[in-house]
């Protein structure tokens, strides 16, 4: 996703950006709510509250443009209800974007449409950006770690809110998972391993509910590996036996986030005896989302469906 962000920011490789619009809103008919009852914790002093905007990026992914969301300071979650029978499972989706933007349709709403078609409730998190997690800084040409993990705060709050509203939203509170792409993949890993300590002061009763996901789907993640770490996982990620069952997928020719990001996490899960399913494909690149191409890796939704059945999160298909 870093390559996409660079192209967006400097206007290369994708033609001209589409017209800028106001803050992103879901299509009518979906429940959207603010994540925080007041000001979000650790808000940067220089943040502009109403600076959020969306832009259509004409440069195609699988032949179609995609939508980027910028400058989110008021995070929200949006609930997408299942089409037909409800399995009781819920998946919180974290779009990618290098912790600088959000690919809100490519790695967000399109994924929710697929999940709801499978009887799974989708909760789309519009988390704070930019600079809300470890990210590539164009000025210093280096990776920067923020003073406060704003995206992780938003993710922990969302998992707790989904469980807090489980009865109202017809969710089984023991079947709440996360799914993320690129930076959102890193966020899925982060929230999977940060359940022992909330990164913000509790604000209401929802924060007394667990923020540990029951499962995680991690797609082409970044920020988990560094050549400076001697081939080991990022020391900020503390994998234990309580890390939830995880599905991992990445392409070997990913030119943005090296496939070792997935491999080192798989190895850490193995050592902790956490159930994990790993898929590495030789081709596929980065930031393909749910959009089908000629590459076999883009059939990953079927692999995830099978895996969710295997871990008991959704019912087995009738024989």
C-alpha positions in Angstrom: 0.0 0.0 0.0 3.0 2.3 0.5 3.4 2.5 -3.3 -0.2 3.5 -3.8 0.1 6.2 -1.1 3.2 7.6 -2.7 1.5 7.7 -6.1 -1.5 9.4 -4.6 0.5 12.0 -2.7 2.6 13.0 -5.7 0.1 12.3 -8.4 2.2 9.8 -10.4 1.3 6.5 -11.9 -2.5 6.9 -11.4 -3.4 10.0 -13.5 -5.2 12.8 -11.9 -7.1 12.3 -8.7 -10.8 12.6 -8.7 -12.6 15.5 -7.1 -12.2 15.8 -3.4 -15.3 15.2 -1.3 -16.2 15.7 2.4 -15.9 13.1 5.1 -16.6 9.5 4.1 -20.1 8.2 4.9 -21.5 4.7 4.4 -24.3 4.0 1.9 -27.8 4.5 3.4 -29.2 1.7 5.5 -26.1 0.9 7.6 -25.6 1.7 11.3 -22.7 4.1 11.9 -21.6 5.4 15.3 -18.8 7.5 16.7 -16.1 5.5 18.4 -15.6 7.8 21.3 -18.3 9.6 23.3 -16.2 12.8 23.4 -12.8 13.7 22.1 -10.7 10.7 21.0 -7.8 10.0 23.4 -4.3 11.3 22.6 -5.5 13.6 19.8 -2.6 15.5 18.3 -2.6 19.2 19.3 -2.4 20.3 15.7 -5.2 18.0 14.4 -7.9 19.8 12.4 -11.2 18.2 13.5 -13.1 18.7 10.2 -10.3 18.1 7.7 -11.4 14.6 6.6 -11.9 14.2 2.9 -12.2 11.4 0.3 -10.8 11.2 -3.2 -11.3 8.8 -6.0 -8.0 7.4 -7.2 -8.4 6.7 -11.0 -5.4 4.4 -11.1 -7.0 1.0 -11.3 -6.8 -2.0 -9.1 -8.2 -4.9 -11.2 -9.5 -2.4 -13.7 -11.4 -0.2 -11.3 -10.5 3.0 -9.4 -10.6 3.1 -5.6 -11.4 5.6 -2.9 -8.9 7.0 -0.4 -9.9 8.7 2.9 -7.6 11.3 4.4 -7.2 13.1 7.8 -9.6 11.0 9.9 -9.8 12.6 13.4 -13.3 11.4 14.3 -13.2 7.6 14.0 -16.4 5.7 13.4 -17.6 2.1 13.1 -20.2 1.1 10.6 -22.3 -2.1 11.0 -23.2 -4.1 7.9 -25.9 -6.7 8.6 -25.9 -10.2 6.9 -27.8 -10.9 3.8 -30.0 -13.8 4.7 -29.2 -16.2 7.6 -27.0 -14.8 10.4 -24.2 -17.1 11.5 -23.7 -14.9 14.6 -20.0 -14.3 13.7 -18.7 -10.7 13.3 -15.6 -9.5 11.6 -14.1 -6.1 12.2 -12.4 -4.9 9.0 -9.3 -2.6 9.1 -8.6 -1.1 5.6 -4.9 -0.5 4.7 -3.2 2.7 3.7 0.1 2.8 5.4 -1.4 4.4 8.5 -1.6 7.6 6.4 -4.8 7.1 4.4 -7.6 4.4 4.3 -8.4 2.4 1.2 -12.0 2.5 2.3 -13.7 0.6 -0.6 -10.9 -1.6 -2.0 -10.1 -2.9 1.5 -13.3 -2.0 3.3 -16.8 -1.8 2.0 -16.2 -4.4 -0.8 -15.0 -6.8 1.9 -18.1 -6.1 4.0 -20.3 -6.9 1.0 -18.6 -10.3 0.7 -18.8 -11.0 4.4 -22.5 -10.2 4.7 -23.2 -12.4 1.7 -21.7 -15.2 3.8 -24.0 -14.5 6.8 -21.3 -12.7 8.7 -21.8 -9.3 10.3 -19.2 -6.9 9.1 -18.0 -3.9 11.2 -16.0 -1.4 9.2 -13.6 0.7 11.2 -12.7 4.1 9.9 -9.7 4.6 12.2 -7.6 7.7 12.7 -5.0 8.7 10.1 -2.4 9.9 9.3 0.5 8.8 11.5 -1.6 6.6 13.7 0.7 3.6 13.6 4.2 2.8 12.5 4.5 4.3 9.0 6.9 5.3 6.3 7.8 9.0 6.3 8.6 10.4 2.9 10.7 13.3 4.3 13.2 11.3 6.3 12.8 8.2 4.1 12.5 6.1 7.3 9.9 4.3 9.3 8.4 6.4 12.1 6.7 5.1 15.3 4.0 7.5 16.7 4.1 8.7 20.3 0.7 7.3 20.9 -0.8 4.2 19.1 -4.0 6.0 17.9 -5.0 3.2 15.5 -4.6 0.6 18.1 -6.6 2.6 20.6 -9.4 2.8 18.0 -9.1 -1.0 17.3 -9.3 -2.0 20.9 -12.3 0.3 21.5 -14.0 -1.2 18.5 -13.6 -4.8 19.6 -15.0 -3.9 23.0 -17.9 -2.0 21.5 -18.9 -4.9 19.2 -19.0 -7.2 22.2 -20.8 -4.6 24.3 -23.5 -4.3 21.6 -23.5 -8.0 20.8 -27.1 -8.7 21.8 -28.4 -5.6 20.0 -26.5 -6.4 16.8 -27.3 -10.1 16.9 -23.6 -11.1 17.4 -22.2 -14.1 19.3 -19.7 -12.3 21.7 -17.4 -15.4 21.4 -17.2 -15.1 17.6 -15.7 -11.6 17.1 -12.7 -11.5 14.8 -10.6 -9.0 12.9 -9.5 -8.8 9.3 -7.0 -6.3 7.9 -4.9 -5.5 4.9 -1.3 -4.0 4.8 -1.2 -1.5 7.6 -4.6 -2.9 8.6 -3.0 -6.3 8.7 -0.5 -5.0 11.1 -3.3 -3.5 13.2 -5.0 -6.9 13.2 -1.8 -8.4 14.7 -1.4 -5.5 17.1 -4.9 -5.8 18.6 -4.5 -9.6 18.7 -1.6 -9.3 21.0 -2.4 -6.2 23.1 -5.4 -7.6 24.9 -3.7 -7.6 28.3 -3.3 -3.8 28.4 -5.7 -1.2 27.1 -3.8 1.6 25.5 -6.2 4.4 26.7 -8.0 5.2 29.9 -11.5 3.7 30.1 -14.3 6.1 29.1 -17.4 4.1 29.7 -18.9 0.6 30.5 -17.9 -0.7 27.0 -14.2 -0.5 28.1 -14.8 -3.2 30.8 -15.5 -5.7 28.0 -12.6 -7.7 26.5 -10.8 -6.2 23.5 -9.2 -9.6 22.5 -10.4 -10.9 19.1 -11.5 -14.5 18.8 -9.7 -14.9 15.5 -7.7 -12.8 13.0 -7.3 -12.7 9.2 -4.0 -11.0 8.3 -3.4 -10.1 4.6 -0.1 -8.8 3.2 0.9 -7.0 6.5 3.7 -4.6 7.1 5.7 -3.4 10.1 6.2 -7.0 11.5 9.7 -7.5 10.3 12.8 -5.4 9.9 16.3 -6.4 8.6 17.6 -4.6 11.8 15.8 -7.2 13.9 18.1 -10.1 12.7 15.2 -11.9 11.1 13.0 -11.8 14.2 9.5 -10.3 14.7 9.1 -6.7 15.6 9.8 -6.5 19.4 6.6 -4.5 19.9 4.5 -7.6 19.1 4.3 -10.0 22.1 2.9 -13.3 20.9 1.6 -15.6 23.6 -0.5 -18.8 23.8 -3.6 -16.5 24.2 -3.0 -14.9 20.8 -6.1 -15.8 18.8 -6.1 -18.4 15.9 -4.8 -16.6 12.8 -5.0 -16.9 9.0 -2.0 -15.4 7.1 -1.7 -14.7 3.4 0.8 -12.8 1.3 2.5 -12.9 -2.1 6.2 -13.7 -2.5 6.5 -10.9 -5.0 4.9 -8.2 -2.8 7.0 -5.2 -3.7 5.7 -3.0 -0.8 5.7 -5.2 2.3 8.3 -8.0 2.1 6.8 -11.5 2.6 9.0 -11.9 5.7 6.5 -9.8 7.5 4.1 -12.8 7.3 6.8 -15.4 7.8 8.2 -14.0 11.1 4.7 -13.7 12.5 3.8 -17.3 11.5 7.0 -18.5 13.2 6.1 -16.6 16.4 2.7 -18.1 16.4 4.1 -21.6 15.9 6.5 -21.1 18.8 3.6 -20.0 21.0 1.5 -23.0 19.9 -1.2 -20.8 18.4 -3.3 -22.4 15.7 -2.3 -20.7 12.4 -2.9 -21.3 8.7 -0.3 -19.8 6.3 -0.7 -19.2 2.5 2.2 -17.8 0.5 1.7 -17.4 -3.2 4.6 -16.8 -5.7 2.7 -14.0 -7.4 0.1 -11.4 -6.6 1.8 -8.2 -5.5 0.2 -5.9 -3.0 -3.1 -4.2 -2.3 -5.4 -6.4 -4.4 -8.1 -6.4 -1.7 -11.1 -8.5 -2.7 -10.8 -7.8 -6.4 -10.2 -10.8 -8.6 -7.4 -10.9 -11.1 -5.7 -13.7 -13.1 -3.5 -14.4 -10.0 -4.6 -17.4 -7.9 -3.9 -15.4 -4.7 -7.1 -13.4 -5.3 -9.2 -16.5 -4.6 -8.3 -16.0 -0.9 -11.9 -15.5 0.2 -12.7 -19.1 -0.4 -9.7 -20.1 1.7 -10.9 -17.9 4.6 -14.4 -19.3 4.4 -13.0 -22.9 4.7 -10.7 -21.8 7.6 -13.6 -20.1 9.5 -15.6 -23.3 9.3 -12.5 -25.3 10.4 -12.2 -23.3 13.6 -15.9 -23.3 14.4 -16.7 -19.6 13.8 -19.3 -20.4 11.1 -21.3 -23.5 10.5 -20.1 -26.3 8.3 -21.6 -26.5 4.8 -24.3 -29.2 4.5 -23.1 -32.4 2.9 
